């Protein structure tokens, strides 16, 4: 029996790709004949990491494809043609309406992805959703197969690597408060709301503060330019830093220098950066939306609505009341146990074994 992972794109540092790579390691250690196949393969990855679908071995009804569904692709339709059982891992697809003003390509890709997701509703034998929010999405789309929730398998050992020395030296120990959000520059992530809340924090509480928006804006240049103009209107051009695409060691350094992780995103299927912030003991303040309450599950500070002055006040309270900060970090430490690698790995293998036995 072969268990093949299939996805449209495997990229360096991408959350979906990292999940597939981690699951491949798990499958190999468990003794399964496995491999990763993708239409688009990032050249920065090792050559043996993935192959094109053209090199897929012959499959029979004894075999299993694990398909990572997260975007628009012809593969959303091709996967139905393989003569084997199919497990879909659903990472969610951003509503295309967010991209209407900014990128026809992304609008089209997400629209196609949602259509493909609905097409697969009666083609899947079993689904794993990375959050309860995603599970409810599948049910609304007409999926009637068994669906379990399995968080993304996060390789925490990678976070023990050395952070970038230059970033650490530049932004540590200068009595500035560092506010952080990591994630691609995209309209669903609402970086403009983060900027607005940060402006109120600087104006009403602490002018010695910086905001780091860590993430690539490739393909989102129009949205990025609007954000840059917004910072100028608010006279924040010297206090808001857009890093663009940076190295992993630099990302680690920004987490290590952060005082608060602020998330005001309106659509997340899981939001790995929330877990990363927990890992680095950075207190999280997040607005309630999509999968964010699932991922936090009582940890951090969850704001029920977008009130920018209230958000600014919470940032101030978090950074000036050590006992409150410690209690928030402790709640995050407790939640972090639920994402331990061994725990998620065992849960995945248990789900997989139960699915195999159902044959």
Secondary structure, DSSP 8 states (H G I E B T S, - for coil): -EEEEEEEEE-TT-HHHHHHHHHHHHHHHTT-EEEEEEEEE-TTS-GGG-B-GGG-----TT-EEEEEE-S--THHHHGGGSSSEEEEEE-----GGGGTTT-HHHHHHHHHHHHHHHHGGGT-SEEEESSHHHHHHHHHTT--S-EEE------GGGGGS---HHHHHHHSSSS-EEEEEES---GGG-HHHHHHHHHHHHHHT-SSEEEEEEB--TT-HHHHHHHHHHHHHTT-TTTEEEEES--HHHHHHHHHH-SEEEE--S--SS-HHHHHHHHTT-EEEEE--TTHHHHHTT-SEEESS--HHHHHHHHHHHHH-HHHHHHHHHHHHHHHGGG-HHHHHHHHHHHHHHHHHT-
